[in-house]
Amino acid sequence: MKTKLDYYRIFYETARFASFSTAARHLYISQSAISQCISQLEEDLDTQLFIRSRRGVALTKEGKLLFQKVESAIQAIEQGETLLARLHKLESGSLIIAAGDTITREYLLPYLEQFHKTYPNIRIEMANSYSHHMLELVKEGKAELAFVNLPAEDDELCIEPCHKIHDVFVCGPDYNAKKKYTWEEIANEPLILLEKNSSSRNYIDKNFAKERITLNPQIEIAAHELLIQFASIHLGVSCVVKEFSKKELEKGLIKEMKLSPPLPSRSIGYAYLRHNPLSFPAQAFLDLIKRDV
């Protein structure tokens, strides 16, 4: 484009007010600068745009055609600026978060509630799947943030821990449990575990495998809350996340079976694309998370 965009803004304001002097006051520049820019624009386009008279200026036929296009372009730019300002102030936009049911219910729910109260005009969408699938959703652009069980690694993603958790074995309140269990002893209990395609199950299996112990559960299920419920009615011994089972432990619906030594702690983490800047809503949501980390 051989003509500066600023010239079109000056042309637009001059045509809108039909006056060099009014356009100059509106743009906070001198009237002579307005006149020079219009003359330069007419020279660049090889077209007379204004008819000058003592009463002011009026658009030529060619000037009117150009004004229609310039007006549409400037209005589109102003709308874009307004939209960006609203996004920056978190007055509009959306945020898509990928997270499993348990992490959403037991960890994210208070943050989602707080975020919605603070930014009610931001639309929140949730995508649900297993941890490794949720990372793919971020890489495919179908979610901006994913909250997953760690450890997890991916060169395309930034993955940071945000909440430490502990895996413990639990049984029903009337279960005849010992004070402490070795890993071999707990493996011989009637175990209820998550399905093998879950990251939590893989983490437990790998830790026991390091001790050359294979876990053979009697029941495999997909939902963490069912682990708690099944243990509470004495269907077997479940491995649950202690932080996500506090209410049931405090109420005595289940009781912890002490493992010696205990399973190593792990973390929940959040993931986002390494080389893509986070949107304002995503950054604001992570700010809430980071305050408690």
C-alpha positions as CSV (number, residue, x, y, z in Angstrom):
1,M,0.0,0.0,0.0
2,K,1.6,3.2,-1.2
3,T,-0.5,5.5,1.0
4,K,-0.2,5.7,4.7
5,L,-3.2,4.5,6.7
6,D,-3.1,7.7,8.7
7,Y,-4.0,9.6,5.6
8,Y,-7.2,7.6,5.3
9,R,-8.1,8.4,8.9
10,I,-7.6,12.1,8.1
11,F,-9.6,11.8,4.9
12,Y,-12.4,10.1,6.9
13,E,-12.6,12.7,9.6
14,T,-12.4,15.6,7.0
15,A,-15.2,14.1,5.0
16,R,-17.3,13.3,8.1
17,F,-17.1,16.9,9.3
18,A,-17.0,18.5,5.8
19,S,-14.4,20.8,7.3
20,F,-10.6,20.9,7.5
21,S,-10.6,23.0,10.7
22,T,-13.1,20.7,12.5
23,A,-11.2,17.6,11.5
24,A,-8.0,19.3,12.7
25,R,-9.5,20.0,16.1
26,H,-10.8,16.5,16.4
27,L,-7.5,14.9,15.5
28,Y,-5.4,17.4,17.5
29,I,-3.3,18.4,14.6
30,S,-3.0,21.7,12.6
31,Q,-5.3,22.6,9.8
32,S,-2.3,23.0,7.5
33,A,-1.3,19.4,8.3
34,I,-4.8,18.3,7.3
35,S,-4.6,20.1,4.0
36,Q,-1.1,18.7,3.2
37,C,-2.3,15.1,4.0
38,I,-5.4,15.4,1.8
39,S,-3.3,16.9,-1.1
40,Q,-0.8,14.0,-0.7
41,L,-3.6,11.4,-0.7
42,E,-5.2,13.0,-3.8
43,E,-1.7,12.9,-5.5
44,D,-1.1,9.3,-4.5
45,L,-4.6,8.2,-5.9
46,D,-4.4,10.6,-8.8
47,T,-7.9,11.6,-8.0
48,Q,-9.6,14.8,-6.7
49,L,-11.5,13.8,-3.5
50,F,-12.8,17.2,-2.3
51,I,-14.3,20.2,-3.8
52,R,-13.0,23.2,-1.8
53,S,-15.0,26.4,-1.3
54,R,-15.4,29.2,1.2
55,R,-18.1,27.2,3.0
56,G,-15.8,24.3,3.5
57,V,-15.3,21.1,1.6
58,A,-17.5,18.5,-0.1
59,L,-16.7,15.1,-1.5
60,T,-16.5,14.6,-5.2
61,K,-18.2,11.6,-6.8
62,E,-14.9,9.7,-6.5
63,G,-14.5,10.9,-2.9
64,K,-17.9,9.5,-2.0
65,L,-17.0,6.1,-3.4
66,L,-13.8,6.1,-1.4
67,F,-15.5,7.3,1.8
68,Q,-17.9,4.4,1.8
69,K,-15.0,1.9,1.8
70,V,-12.9,3.8,4.3
71,E,-15.8,4.3,6.6
72,S,-16.5,0.5,6.7
73,A,-12.8,-0.2,7.3
74,I,-12.4,2.3,10.1
75,Q,-15.6,1.1,11.8
76,A,-14.3,-2.5,11.6
77,I,-11.0,-1.4,13.2
78,E,-12.9,0.5,16.0
79,Q,-15.0,-2.6,16.6
80,G,-11.9,-4.7,16.8
81,E,-10.3,-2.3,19.3
82,T,-13.5,-2.3,21.4
83,L,-13.6,-6.1,21.4
84,L,-9.9,-6.3,22.4
85,A,-10.5,-3.8,25.2
86,R,-13.5,-5.9,26.5
87,L,-11.4,-9.0,26.3
88,H,-8.6,-7.3,28.2
89,K,-11.0,-6.2,30.9
90,L,-12.5,-9.7,30.8
91,E,-15.9,-8.4,29.9
92,S,-16.3,-11.0,27.1
93,G,-14.7,-14.1,25.8
94,S,-14.6,-17.8,26.6
95,L,-12.4,-20.3,28.4
96,I,-12.3,-24.0,27.6
97,I,-10.8,-26.2,30.3
98,A,-10.1,-29.9,30.0
99,A,-10.3,-31.9,33.2
100,G,-11.7,-35.2,34.5
101,D,-14.7,-35.5,36.7
102,T,-12.9,-36.0,39.9
103,I,-10.4,-33.2,39.5
104,T,-13.2,-30.9,38.4
105,R,-15.4,-31.8,41.4
106,E,-12.8,-32.1,44.1
107,Y,-10.3,-29.4,43.1
108,L,-11.5,-27.0,40.4
109,L,-15.0,-26.4,41.5
110,P,-14.3,-23.6,44.0
111,Y,-12.0,-21.9,41.5
112,L,-14.7,-22.1,38.7
113,E,-17.2,-20.6,41.1
114,Q,-14.9,-17.8,42.1
115,F,-13.9,-17.1,38.5
116,H,-17.6,-17.0,37.4
117,K,-18.5,-14.6,40.2
118,T,-15.6,-12.3,39.3
119,Y,-16.0,-12.5,35.5
120,P,-19.6,-13.4,34.8
121,N,-19.4,-12.5,31.1
122,I,-16.7,-15.1,30.4
123,R,-18.3,-18.3,29.1
124,I,-16.7,-21.4,30.7
125,E,-16.7,-24.7,28.8
126,M,-15.4,-28.0,30.1
127,A,-14.0,-30.9,28.1
128,N,-13.8,-34.3,29.8
129,S,-11.5,-37.3,29.2
130,Y,-8.6,-39.2,30.5
131,S,-5.4,-37.2,31.3
132,H,-3.5,-38.2,28.2
133,H,-6.5,-37.4,26.0
134,M,-6.9,-34.0,27.7
135,L,-3.3,-33.0,26.8
136,E,-4.1,-33.8,23.2
137,L,-7.2,-31.5,23.4
138,V,-4.8,-28.7,24.3
139,K,-2.4,-29.5,21.5
140,E,-5.3,-29.7,19.0
141,G,-6.6,-26.3,20.1
142,K,-9.8,-27.7,21.5
143,A,-9.0,-26.6,25.1
144,E,-6.7,-23.9,26.4
145,L,-5.9,-25.4,29.8
146,A,-5.8,-29.0,30.9
147,F,-5.7,-30.1,34.5
148,V,-4.3,-33.6,34.8
149,N,-2.7,-36.1,37.2
150,L,1.1,-35.9,37.1
151,P,3.6,-37.1,36.1
152,A,3.1,-36.1,32.5
153,E,5.5,-34.9,29.9
154,D,5.1,-33.3,26.4
155,D,7.7,-31.1,24.6
156,E,4.9,-29.0,23.1
157,L,3.3,-28.2,26.5
158,C,4.2,-26.3,29.7
159,I,3.1,-28.6,32.5
160,E,3.3,-27.2,36.1
161,P,2.2,-28.8,39.4
162,C,-0.5,-27.0,41.4
163,H,-1.8,-29.3,44.1
164,K,-0.1,-32.2,46.0
165,I,-2.1,-35.4,46.5
166,H,-1.6,-38.7,48.3
167,D,-2.8,-42.1,47.3
168,V,-4.0,-44.2,50.2
169,F,-5.8,-47.5,50.7
170,V,-9.1,-47.5,52.5
171,C,-11.7,-50.0,53.7
172,G,-15.1,-49.9,55.3
173,P,-15.6,-48.9,59.0
174,D,-16.2,-52.5,60.2
175,Y,-13.3,-54.0,58.2
176,N,-10.9,-55.9,60.4
177,A,-7.8,-53.9,59.5
178,K,-4.3,-54.1,60.9
179,K,-2.5,-51.1,62.2
180,K,0.0,-51.2,59.4
181,Y,0.4,-53.1,56.1
182,T,3.4,-53.9,54.0
183,W,3.1,-53.5,50.3
184,E,3.0,-57.2,49.8
185,E,0.2,-57.5,52.4
186,I,-1.9,-54.8,50.8
187,A,-1.5,-56.4,47.4
188,N,-3.2,-59.6,48.8
189,E,-6.3,-57.7,49.9
190,P,-9.4,-57.8,47.8
191,L,-8.5,-54.7,45.8
192,I,-10.8,-52.2,44.1
193,L,-8.9,-50.0,41.7
194,L,-9.4,-47.6,38.8
195,E,-9.2,-48.9,35.3
196,K,-5.8,-49.3,33.7
197,N,-6.3,-46.5,31.2
198,S,-6.3,-43.9,34.0
199,S,-3.1,-42.1,35.0
200,S,-3.8,-42.7,38.7
201,R,-3.9,-46.5,38.2
202,N,-0.8,-46.4,36.1
203,Y,1.0,-44.5,38.8
204,I,0.1,-47.0,41.5
205,D,1.0,-50.0,39.3
206,K,4.4,-48.5,38.4
207,N,5.3,-47.9,42.1
208,F,4.3,-51.5,43.0
209,A,6.1,-52.8,40.0
210,K,9.3,-51.2,41.3
211,E,9.0,-53.5,44.3
212,R,8.3,-56.4,42.0
213,I,4.7,-56.6,43.1
214,T,1.8,-57.0,40.6
215,L,-1.6,-55.7,41.6
216,N,-4.6,-58.0,40.6
217,P,-7.7,-56.1,41.6
218,Q,-11.0,-58.0,42.0
219,I,-12.9,-54.9,40.8
220,E,-11.9,-52.2,38.3
221,I,-14.0,-49.1,37.9
222,A,-13.8,-45.8,36.1
223,A,-15.0,-43.3,38.8
224,H,-13.1,-42.3,42.0
225,E,-16.4,-41.8,44.0
226,L,-17.3,-45.4,43.4
227,L,-14.0,-46.4,44.9
228,I,-15.1,-44.7,48.1
229,Q,-18.6,-46.1,48.0
230,F,-17.6,-49.7,47.3
231,A,-15.1,-49.6,50.1
232,S,-17.7,-48.1,52.5
233,I,-20.0,-51.1,51.9
234,H,-17.2,-53.6,52.4
235,L,-16.9,-54.8,48.8
236,G,-13.1,-54.6,49.2
237,V,-10.1,-52.3,49.7
238,S,-9.9,-49.3,47.5
239,C,-7.0,-47.0,46.6
240,V,-8.2,-43.4,46.7
241,V,-6.8,-39.9,46.7
242,K,-6.8,-38.9,50.4
243,E,-7.4,-35.2,49.7
244,F,-10.5,-36.1,47.6
245,S,-11.9,-38.4,50.3
246,K,-11.6,-36.1,53.4
247,K,-15.3,-35.9,54.1
248,E,-15.8,-39.7,54.0
249,L,-12.7,-40.3,56.2
250,E,-13.8,-37.6,58.7
251,K,-17.4,-39.0,58.9
252,G,-16.0,-42.6,59.4
253,L,-17.6,-44.0,56.2
254,I,-14.2,-45.3,55.3
255,K,-10.9,-45.7,57.2
256,E,-7.4,-45.5,56.0
257,M,-5.2,-48.7,56.0
258,K,-1.7,-47.4,56.9
259,L,0.9,-48.5,54.3
260,S,4.5,-48.8,55.4
261,P,6.2,-47.1,53.7
262,P,3.4,-44.9,52.2
263,L,3.1,-44.4,48.5
264,P,5.1,-41.4,47.3
265,S,3.1,-38.2,46.9
266,R,2.2,-36.9,43.5
267,S,0.6,-33.8,42.1
268,I,-2.2,-32.4,40.0
269,G,-0.9,-30.1,37.3
270,Y,-2.0,-27.7,34.6
271,A,-0.9,-27.7,31.0
272,Y,-1.0,-25.2,28.2
273,L,0.8,-24.8,24.8
274,R,4.4,-23.8,25.3
275,H,4.7,-21.3,22.4
276,N,1.2,-19.9,22.4
277,P,0.3,-16.8,24.6
278,L,-2.5,-17.5,27.0
279,S,-5.7,-15.6,26.5
280,F,-6.7,-13.1,29.2
281,P,-9.4,-15.4,30.6
282,A,-6.9,-18.3,30.8
283,Q,-4.3,-16.2,32.5
284,A,-6.9,-14.8,35.0
285,F,-8.0,-18.4,35.9
286,L,-4.4,-19.5,36.4
287,D,-3.8,-16.5,38.6
288,L,-6.5,-17.8,40.9
289,I,-4.8,-21.2,41.0
290,K,-1.3,-19.8,41.6
291,R,-2.4,-17.8,44.6
292,D,-2.9,-21.1,46.5
293,V,0.1,-23.0,45.2
